[in-house]
Amino acid sequence: MENRLLQILVCPVCKSTLRHDRDQQELICAADRLAFPIRDGVPIMLESEARQLDPDLAKA
């Protein structure tokens, strides 16, 4: 995923910055403990598509 795109994407729920997890192909919102999937290089920024993270993992 391009760094330029990562700089402008924010969490659709709380508008905070996102961290790119390259191994899991997800964008992580630590504030909401959500992981948004990246499918075929396209971030899926829908709350209904996000998975809930364990509170300890969101801070990593």
mmCIF file of the N, C-alpha and C atoms, coordinates in Angstrom:
data_MODEL
# 
_entry.id   MODEL 
# 
loop_
_atom_site.group_PDB 
_atom_site.id 
_atom_site.type_symbol 
_atom_site.label_atom_id 
_atom_site.label_alt_id 
_atom_site.label_comp_id 
_atom_site.label_asym_id 
_atom_site.label_entity_id 
_atom_site.label_seq_id 
_atom_site.pdbx_PDB_ins_code 
_atom_site.Cartn_x 
_atom_site.Cartn_y 
_atom_site.Cartn_z 
_atom_site.occupancy 
_atom_site.B_iso_or_equiv 
_atom_site.pdbx_formal_charge 
_atom_site.auth_seq_id 
_atom_site.auth_comp_id 
_atom_site.auth_asym_id 
_atom_site.auth_atom_id 
_atom_site.pdbx_PDB_model_num 
ATOM 1   N N  . MET A 1 1  ? 0.849   -1.172 0.000  1.00 0.00 ? 1  MET A N  1 
ATOM 2   C CA . MET A 1 1  ? 0.000   0.000  0.000  1.00 0.00 ? 1  MET A CA 1 
ATOM 3   C C  . MET A 1 1  ? 0.893   1.233  0.000  1.00 0.00 ? 1  MET A C  1 
ATOM 4   N N  . GLU A 1 2  ? 0.523   2.219  -0.757 1.00 0.00 ? 2  GLU A N  1 
ATOM 5   C CA . GLU A 1 2  ? 1.323   3.429  -0.896 1.00 0.00 ? 2  GLU A CA 1 
ATOM 6   C C  . GLU A 1 2  ? 1.305   4.271  0.378  1.00 0.00 ? 2  GLU A C  1 
ATOM 7   N N  . ASN A 1 3  ? 2.465   4.801  0.740  1.00 0.00 ? 3  ASN A N  1 
ATOM 8   C CA . ASN A 1 3  ? 2.551   5.673  1.916  1.00 0.00 ? 3  ASN A CA 1 
ATOM 9   C C  . ASN A 1 3  ? 1.687   6.909  1.752  1.00 0.00 ? 3  ASN A C  1 
ATOM 10  N N  . ARG A 1 4  ? 1.589   7.395  0.541  1.00 0.00 ? 4  ARG A N  1 
ATOM 11  C CA . ARG A 1 4  ? 0.783   8.593  0.281  1.00 0.00 ? 4  ARG A CA 1 
ATOM 12  C C  . ARG A 1 4  ? -0.679  8.361  0.648  1.00 0.00 ? 4  ARG A C  1 
ATOM 13  N N  . LEU A 1 5  ? -1.202  7.190  0.296  1.00 0.00 ? 5  LEU A N  1 
ATOM 14  C CA . LEU A 1 5  ? -2.575  6.840  0.629  1.00 0.00 ? 5  LEU A CA 1 
ATOM 15  C C  . LEU A 1 5  ? -2.736  6.678  2.135  1.00 0.00 ? 5  LEU A C  1 
ATOM 16  N N  . LEU A 1 6  ? -1.752  6.056  2.778  1.00 0.00 ? 6  LEU A N  1 
ATOM 17  C CA . LEU A 1 6  ? -1.813  5.874  4.228  1.00 0.00 ? 6  LEU A CA 1 
ATOM 18  C C  . LEU A 1 6  ? -1.845  7.197  4.981  1.00 0.00 ? 6  LEU A C  1 
ATOM 19  N N  . GLN A 1 7  ? -1.227  8.209  4.427  1.00 0.00 ? 7  GLN A N  1 
ATOM 20  C CA . GLN A 1 7  ? -1.183  9.514  5.083  1.00 0.00 ? 7  GLN A CA 1 
ATOM 21  C C  . GLN A 1 7  ? -2.538  10.207 5.089  1.00 0.00 ? 7  GLN A C  1 
ATOM 22  N N  . ILE A 1 8  ? -3.405  9.888  4.134  1.00 0.00 ? 8  ILE A N  1 
ATOM 23  C CA . ILE A 1 8  ? -4.696  10.574 4.077  1.00 0.00 ? 8  ILE A CA 1 
ATOM 24  C C  . ILE A 1 8  ? -5.853  9.753  4.632  1.00 0.00 ? 8  ILE A C  1 
ATOM 25  N N  . LEU A 1 9  ? -5.661  8.436  4.775  1.00 0.00 ? 9  LEU A N  1 
ATOM 26  C CA . LEU A 1 9  ? -6.731  7.595  5.312  1.00 0.00 ? 9  LEU A CA 1 
ATOM 27  C C  . LEU A 1 9  ? -6.824  7.754  6.827  1.00 0.00 ? 9  LEU A C  1 
ATOM 28  N N  . VAL A 1 10 ? -8.048  7.816  7.325  1.00 0.00 ? 10 VAL A N  1 
ATOM 29  C CA . VAL A 1 10 ? -8.297  7.856  8.759  1.00 0.00 ? 10 VAL A CA 1 
ATOM 30  C C  . VAL A 1 10 ? -9.395  6.849  9.081  1.00 0.00 ? 10 VAL A C  1 
ATOM 31  N N  . CYS A 1 11 ? -9.532  6.553  10.332 1.00 0.00 ? 11 CYS A N  1 
ATOM 32  C CA . CYS A 1 11 ? -10.579 5.637  10.774 1.00 0.00 ? 11 CYS A CA 1 
ATOM 33  C C  . CYS A 1 11 ? -11.946 6.249  10.454 1.00 0.00 ? 11 CYS A C  1 
ATOM 34  N N  . PRO A 1 12 ? -12.836 5.506  9.811  1.00 0.00 ? 12 PRO A N  1 
ATOM 35  C CA . PRO A 1 12 ? -14.155 6.052  9.481  1.00 0.00 ? 12 PRO A CA 1 
ATOM 36  C C  . PRO A 1 12 ? -15.047 6.231  10.707 1.00 0.00 ? 12 PRO A C  1 
ATOM 37  N N  . VAL A 1 13 ? -14.675 5.637  11.826 1.00 0.00 ? 13 VAL A N  1 
ATOM 38  C CA . VAL A 1 13 ? -15.486 5.725  13.041 1.00 0.00 ? 13 VAL A CA 1 
ATOM 39  C C  . VAL A 1 13 ? -15.091 6.951  13.865 1.00 0.00 ? 13 VAL A C  1 
ATOM 40  N N  . CYS A 1 14 ? -13.783 7.080  14.161 1.00 0.00 ? 14 CYS A N  1 
ATOM 41  C CA . CYS A 1 14 ? -13.332 8.148  15.063 1.00 0.00 ? 14 CYS A CA 1 
ATOM 42  C C  . CYS A 1 14 ? -12.417 9.182  14.409 1.00 0.00 ? 14 CYS A C  1 
ATOM 43  N N  . LYS A 1 15 ? -12.037 8.946  13.168 1.00 0.00 ? 15 LYS A N  1 
ATOM 44  C CA . LYS A 1 15 ? -11.170 9.865  12.398 1.00 0.00 ? 15 LYS A CA 1 
ATOM 45  C C  . LYS A 1 15 ? -9.725  9.918  12.887 1.00 0.00 ? 15 LYS A C  1 
ATOM 46  N N  . SER A 1 16 ? -9.282  8.924  13.669 1.00 0.00 ? 16 SER A N  1 
ATOM 47  C CA . SER A 1 16 ? -7.890  8.899  14.110 1.00 0.00 ? 16 SER A CA 1 
ATOM 48  C C  . SER A 1 16 ? -7.012  8.245  13.038 1.00 0.00 ? 16 SER A C  1 
ATOM 49  N N  . THR A 1 17 ? -5.707  8.371  13.203 1.00 0.00 ? 17 THR A N  1 
ATOM 50  C CA . THR A 1 17 ? -4.775  7.805  12.238 1.00 0.00 ? 17 THR A CA 1 
ATOM 51  C C  . THR A 1 17 ? -4.789  6.283  12.316 1.00 0.00 ? 17 THR A C  1 
ATOM 52  N N  . LEU A 1 18 ? -4.347  5.665  11.251 1.00 0.00 ? 18 LEU A N  1 
ATOM 53  C CA . LEU A 1 18 ? -4.334  4.212  11.142 1.00 0.00 ? 18 LEU A CA 1 
ATOM 54  C C  . LEU A 1 18 ? -2.906  3.713  10.993 1.00 0.00 ? 18 LEU A C  1 
ATOM 55  N N  . ARG A 1 19 ? -2.666  2.517  11.487 1.00 0.00 ? 19 ARG A N  1 
ATOM 56  C CA . ARG A 1 19 ? -1.362  1.862  11.339 1.00 0.00 ? 19 ARG A CA 1 
ATOM 57  C C  . ARG A 1 19 ? -1.528  0.710  10.353 1.00 0.00 ? 19 ARG A C  1 
ATOM 58  N N  . HIS A 1 20 ? -0.594  0.584  9.443  1.00 0.00 ? 20 HIS A N  1 
ATOM 59  C CA . HIS A 1 20 ? -0.647  -0.480 8.434  1.00 0.00 ? 20 HIS A CA 1 
ATOM 60  C C  . HIS A 1 20 ? 0.045   -1.726 8.973  1.00 0.00 ? 20 HIS A C  1 
ATOM 61  N N  . ASP A 1 21 ? -0.699  -2.800 9.085  1.00 0.00 ? 21 ASP A N  1 
ATOM 62  C CA . ASP A 1 21 ? -0.137  -4.100 9.468  1.00 0.00 ? 21 ASP A CA 1 
ATOM 63  C C  . ASP A 1 21 ? 0.101   -4.858 8.164  1.00 0.00 ? 21 ASP A C  1 
ATOM 64  N N  . ARG A 1 22 ? 1.339   -4.857 7.700  1.00 0.00 ? 22 ARG A N  1 
ATOM 65  C CA . ARG A 1 22 ? 1.670   -5.472 6.405  1.00 0.00 ? 22 ARG A CA 1 
ATOM 66  C C  . ARG A 1 22 ? 1.492   -6.987 6.427  1.00 0.00 ? 22 ARG A C  1 
ATOM 67  N N  . ASP A 1 23 ? 1.785   -7.625 7.552  1.00 0.00 ? 23 ASP A N  1 
ATOM 68  C CA . ASP A 1 23 ? 1.657   -9.086 7.636  1.00 0.00 ? 23 ASP A CA 1 
ATOM 69  C C  . ASP A 1 23 ? 0.206   -9.534 7.511  1.00 0.00 ? 23 ASP A C  1 
ATOM 70  N N  . GLN A 1 24 ? -0.698  -8.854 8.192  1.00 0.00 ? 24 GLN A N  1 
ATOM 71  C CA . GLN A 1 24 ? -2.110  -9.233 8.184  1.00 0.00 ? 24 GLN A CA 1 
ATOM 72  C C  . GLN A 1 24 ? -2.906  -8.546 7.073  1.00 0.00 ? 24 GLN A C  1 
ATOM 73  N N  . GLN A 1 25 ? -2.269  -7.595 6.373  1.00 0.00 ? 25 GLN A N  1 
ATOM 74  C CA . GLN A 1 25 ? -2.948  -6.804 5.341  1.00 0.00 ? 25 GLN A CA 1 
ATOM 75  C C  . GLN A 1 25 ? -4.195  -6.139 5.909  1.00 0.00 ? 25 GLN A C  1 
ATOM 76  N N  . GLU A 1 26 ? -3.964  -5.320 6.949  1.00 0.00 ? 26 GLU A N  1 
ATOM 77  C CA . GLU A 1 26 ? -5.041  -4.604 7.619  1.00 0.00 ? 26 GLU A CA 1 
ATOM 78  C C  . GLU A 1 26 ? -4.570  -3.209 7.996  1.00 0.00 ? 26 GLU A C  1 
ATOM 79  N N  . LEU A 1 27 ? -5.539  -2.315 8.160  1.00 0.00 ? 27 LEU A N  1 
ATOM 80  C CA . LEU A 1 27 ? -5.296  -0.999 8.725  1.00 0.00 ? 27 LEU A CA 1 
ATOM 81  C C  . LEU A 1 27 ? -5.870  -1.014 10.128 1.00 0.00 ? 27 LEU A C  1 
ATOM 82  N N  . ILE A 1 28 ? -5.049  -0.663 11.111 1.00 0.00 ? 28 ILE A N  1 
ATOM 83  C CA . ILE A 1 28 ? -5.407  -0.782 12.511 1.00 0.00 ? 28 ILE A CA 1 
ATOM 84  C C  . ILE A 1 28 ? -5.730  0.587  13.108 1.00 0.00 ? 28 ILE A C  1 
ATOM 85  N N  . CYS A 1 29 ? -6.884  0.670  13.769 1.00 0.00 ? 29 CYS A N  1 
ATOM 86  C CA . CYS A 1 29 ? -7.239  1.845  14.556 1.00 0.00 ? 29 CYS A CA 1 
ATOM 87  C C  . CYS A 1 29 ? -7.088  1.457  16.018 1.00 0.00 ? 29 CYS A C  1 
ATOM 88  N N  . ALA A 1 30 ? -6.071  1.997  16.678 1.00 0.00 ? 30 ALA A N  1 
ATOM 89  C CA . ALA A 1 30 ? -5.823  1.676  18.080 1.00 0.00 ? 30 ALA A CA 1 
ATOM 90  C C  . ALA A 1 30 ? -6.905  2.261  18.979 1.00 0.00 ? 30 ALA A C  1 
ATOM 91  N N  . ALA A 1 31 ? -7.455  3.405  18.629 1.00 0.00 ? 31 ALA A N  1 
ATOM 92  C CA . ALA A 1 31 ? -8.463  4.057  19.463 1.00 0.00 ? 31 ALA A CA 1 
ATOM 93  C C  . ALA A 1 31 ? -9.738  3.218  19.569 1.00 0.00 ? 31 ALA A C  1 
ATOM 94  N N  . ASP A 1 32 ? -10.191 2.671  18.452 1.00 0.00 ? 32 ASP A N  1 
ATOM 95  C CA . ASP A 1 32 ? -11.430 1.884  18.435 1.00 0.00 ? 32 ASP A CA 1 
ATOM 96  C C  . ASP A 1 32 ? -11.182 0.382  18.498 1.00 0.00 ? 32 ASP A C  1 
ATOM 97  N N  . ARG A 1 33 ? -9.907  -0.014 18.455 1.00 0.00 ? 33 ARG A N  1 
ATOM 98  C CA . ARG A 1 33 ? -9.530  -1.435 18.445 1.00 0.00 ? 33 ARG A CA 1 
ATOM 99  C C  . ARG A 1 33 ? -10.204 -2.168 17.289 1.00 0.00 ? 33 ARG A C  1 
ATOM 100 N N  . LEU A 1 34 ? -10.088 -1.573 16.090 1.00 0.00 ? 34 LEU A N  1 
ATOM 101 C CA . LEU A 1 34 ? -10.649 -2.170 14.881 1.00 0.00 ? 34 LEU A CA 1 
ATOM 102 C C  . LEU A 1 34 ? -9.541  -2.406 13.866 1.00 0.00 ? 34 LEU A C  1 
ATOM 103 N N  . ALA A 1 35 ? -9.711  -3.462 13.082 1.00 0.00 ? 35 ALA A N  1 
ATOM 104 C CA . ALA A 1 35 ? -8.788  -3.772 11.986 1.00 0.00 ? 35 ALA A CA 1 
ATOM 105 C C  . ALA A 1 35 ? -9.593  -3.809 10.697 1.00 0.00 ? 35 ALA A C  1 
ATOM 106 N N  . PHE A 1 36 ? -9.269  -2.900 9.788  1.00 0.00 ? 36 PHE A N  1 
ATOM 107 C CA . PHE A 1 36 ? -9.951  -2.824 8.497  1.00 0.00 ? 36 PHE A CA 1 
ATOM 108 C C  . PHE A 1 36 ? -9.140  -3.618 7.473  1.00 0.00 ? 36 PHE A C  1 
ATOM 109 N N  . PRO A 1 37 ? -9.772  -4.532 6.758  1.00 0.00 ? 37 PRO A N  1 
ATOM 110 C CA . PRO A 1 37 ? -9.034  -5.378 5.820  1.00 0.00 ? 37 PRO A CA 1 
ATOM 111 C C  . PRO A 1 37 ? -8.587  -4.618 4.577  1.00 0.00 ? 37 PRO A C  1 
ATOM 112 N N  . ILE A 1 38 ? -7.507  -5.125 3.979  1.00 0.00 ? 38 ILE A N  1 
ATOM 113 C CA . ILE A 1 38 ? -7.048  -4.639 2.673  1.00 0.00 ? 38 ILE A CA 1 
ATOM 114 C C  . ILE A 1 38 ? -7.171  -5.823 1.732  1.00 0.00 ? 38 ILE A C  1 
ATOM 115 N N  . ARG A 1 39 ? -8.018  -5.687 0.727  1.00 0.00 ? 39 ARG A N  1 
ATOM 116 C CA . ARG A 1 39 ? -8.248  -6.778 -0.228 1.00 0.00 ? 39 ARG A CA 1 
ATOM 117 C C  . ARG A 1 39 ? -7.800  -6.338 -1.622 1.00 0.00 ? 39 ARG A C  1 
ATOM 118 N N  . ASP A 1 40 ? -6.908  -7.115 -2.195 1.00 0.00 ? 40 ASP A N  1 
ATOM 119 C CA . ASP A 1 40 ? -6.364  -6.801 -3.526 1.00 0.00 ? 40 ASP A CA 1 
ATOM 120 C C  . ASP A 1 40 ? -5.830  -5.378 -3.591 1.00 0.00 ? 40 ASP A C  1 
ATOM 121 N N  . GLY A 1 41 ? -5.199  -4.942 -2.500 1.00 0.00 ? 41 GLY A N  1 
ATOM 122 C CA . GLY A 1 41 ? -4.594  -3.617 -2.460 1.00 0.00 ? 41 GLY A CA 1 
ATOM 123 C C  . GLY A 1 41 ? -5.563  -2.483 -2.163 1.00 0.00 ? 41 GLY A C  1 
ATOM 124 N N  . VAL A 1 42 ? -6.835  -2.803 -1.912 1.00 0.00 ? 42 VAL A N  1 
ATOM 125 C CA . VAL A 1 42 ? -7.854  -1.785 -1.662 1.00 0.00 ? 42 VAL A CA 1 
ATOM 126 C C  . VAL A 1 42 ? -8.307  -1.865 -0.202 1.00 0.00 ? 42 VAL A C  1 
ATOM 127 N N  . PRO A 1 43 ? -8.136  -0.778 0.561  1.00 0.00 ? 43 PRO A N  1 
ATOM 128 C CA . PRO A 1 43 ? -8.604  -0.793 1.946  1.00 0.00 ? 43 PRO A CA 1 
ATOM 129 C C  . PRO A 1 43 ? -10.133 -0.761 2.000  1.00 0.00 ? 43 PRO A C  1 
ATOM 130 N N  . ILE A 1 44 ? -10.709 -1.642 2.790  1.00 0.00 ? 44 ILE A N  1 
ATOM 131 C CA . ILE A 1 44 ? -12.160 -1.711 2.958  1.00 0.00 ? 44 ILE A CA 1 
ATOM 132 C C  . ILE A 1 44 ? -12.485 -0.952 4.239  1.00 0.00 ? 44 ILE A C  1 
ATOM 133 N N  . MET A 1 45 ? -12.912 0.292  4.086  1.00 0.00 ? 45 MET A N  1 
ATOM 134 C CA . MET A 1 45 ? -13.080 1.196  5.217  1.00 0.00 ? 45 MET A CA 1 
ATOM 135 C C  . MET A 1 45 ? -14.529 1.245  5.710  1.00 0.00 ? 45 MET A C  1 
ATOM 136 N N  . LEU A 1 46 ? -15.139 0.086  5.840  1.00 0.00 ? 46 LEU A N  1 
ATOM 137 C CA . LEU A 1 46 ? -16.497 -0.009 6.347  1.00 0.00 ? 46 LEU A CA 1 
ATOM 138 C C  . LEU A 1 46 ? -16.458 -0.607 7.745  1.00 0.00 ? 46 LEU A C  1 
ATOM 139 N N  . GLU A 1 47 ? -17.156 0.015  8.674  1.00 0.00 ? 47 GLU A N  1 
ATOM 140 C CA . GLU A 1 47 ? -17.169 -0.497 10.043 1.00 0.00 ? 47 GLU A CA 1 
ATOM 141 C C  . GLU A 1 47 ? -17.709 -1.922 10.087 1.00 0.00 ? 47 GLU A C  1 
ATOM 142 N N  . SER A 1 48 ? -18.659 -2.227 9.221  1.00 0.00 ? 48 SER A N  1 
ATOM 143 C CA . SER A 1 48 ? -19.244 -3.573 9.194  1.00 0.00 ? 48 SER A CA 1 
ATOM 144 C C  . SER A 1 48 ? -18.252 -4.632 8.714  1.00 0.00 ? 48 SER A C  1 
ATOM 145 N N  . GLU A 1 49 ? -17.207 -4.243 8.007  1.00 0.00 ? 49 GLU A N  1 
ATOM 146 C CA . GLU A 1 49 ? -16.184 -5.173 7.507  1.00 0.00 ? 49 GLU A CA 1 
ATOM 147 C C  . GLU A 1 49 ? -15.002 -5.305 8.464  1.00 0.00 ? 49 GLU A C  1 
ATOM 148 N N  . ALA A 1 50 ? -14.896 -4.409 9.429  1.00 0.00 ? 50 ALA A N  1 
ATOM 149 C CA . ALA A 1 50 ? -13.761 -4.415 10.361 1.00 0.00 ? 50 ALA A CA 1 
ATOM 150 C C  . ALA A 1 50 ? -13.934 -5.510 11.402 1.00 0.00 ? 50 ALA A C  1 
ATOM 151 N N  . ARG A 1 51 ? -12.789 -6.000 11.866 1.00 0.00 ? 51 ARG A N  1 
ATOM 152 C CA . ARG A 1 51 ? -12.857 -6.970 12.954 1.00 0.00 ? 51 ARG A CA 1 
ATOM 153 C C  . ARG A 1 51 ? -12.374 -6.300 14.232 1.00 0.00 ? 51 ARG A C  1 
ATOM 154 N N  . GLN A 1 52 ? -12.954 -6.726 15.343 1.00 0.00 ? 52 GLN A N  1 
ATOM 155 C CA . GLN A 1 52 ? -12.595 -6.191 16.652 1.00 0.00 ? 52 GLN A CA 1 
ATOM 156 C C  . GLN A 1 52 ? -11.265 -6.802 17.092 1.00 0.00 ? 52 GLN A C  1 
ATOM 157 N N  . LEU A 1 53 ? -10.382 -5.969 17.624 1.00 0.00 ? 53 LEU A N  1 
ATOM 158 C CA . LEU A 1 53 ? -9.075  -6.434 18.088 1.00 0.00 ? 53 LEU A CA 1 
ATOM 159 C C  . LEU A 1 53 ? -9.066  -6.622 19.589 1.00 0.00 ? 53 LEU A C  1 
ATOM 160 N N  . ASP A 1 54 ? -8.209  -7.517 20.027 1.00 0.00 ? 54 ASP A N  1 
ATOM 161 C CA . ASP A 1 54 ? -7.921  -7.667 21.444 1.00 0.00 ? 54 ASP A CA 1 
ATOM 162 C C  . ASP A 1 54 ? -7.297  -6.352 21.928 1.00 0.00 ? 54 ASP A C  1 
ATOM 163 N N  . PRO A 1 55 ? -7.689  -5.816 23.063 1.00 0.00 ? 55 PRO A N  1 
ATOM 164 C CA . PRO A 1 55 ? -7.161  -4.526 23.518 1.00 0.00 ? 55 PRO A CA 1 
ATOM 165 C C  . PRO A 1 55 ? -5.639  -4.468 23.591 1.00 0.00 ? 55 PRO A C  1 
ATOM 166 N N  . ASP A 1 56 ? -4.976  -5.565 23.934 1.00 0.00 ? 56 ASP A N  1 
ATOM 167 C CA . ASP A 1 56 ? -3.516  -5.558 24.021 1.00 0.00 ? 56 ASP A CA 1 
ATOM 168 C C  . ASP A 1 56 ? -2.853  -5.506 22.656 1.00 0.00 ? 56 ASP A C  1 
ATOM 169 N N  . LEU A 1 57 ? -3.468  -6.104 21.644 1.00 0.00 ? 57 LEU A N  1 
ATOM 170 C CA . LEU A 1 57 ? -2.884  -6.123 20.303 1.00 0.00 ? 57 LEU A CA 1 
ATOM 171 C C  . LEU A 1 57 ? -3.012  -4.780 19.600 1.00 0.00 ? 57 LEU A C  1 
ATOM 172 N N  . ALA A 1 58 ? -4.023  -4.028 19.874 1.00 0.00 ? 58 ALA A N  1 
ATOM 173 C CA . ALA A 1 58 ? -4.248  -2.743 19.199 1.00 0.00 ? 58 ALA A CA 1 
ATOM 174 C C  . ALA A 1 58 ? -3.145  -1.744 19.495 1.00 0.00 ? 58 ALA A C  1 
ATOM 175 N N  . LYS A 1 59 ? -2.463  -1.878 20.626 1.00 0.00 ? 59 LYS A N  1 
ATOM 176 C CA . LYS A 1 59 ? -1.421  -0.931 21.005 1.00 0.00 ? 59 LYS A CA 1 
ATOM 177 C C  . LYS A 1 59 ? -0.066  -1.280 20.411 1.00 0.00 ? 59 LYS A C  1 
ATOM 178 N N  . ALA A 1 60 ? 0.079   -2.456 19.853 1.00 0.00 ? 60 ALA A N  1 
ATOM 179 C CA . ALA A 1 60 ? 1.373   -2.902 19.320 1.00 0.00 ? 60 ALA A CA 1 
ATOM 180 C C  . ALA A 1 60 ? 1.775   -2.131 18.087 1.00 0.00 ? 60 ALA A C  1 
# 
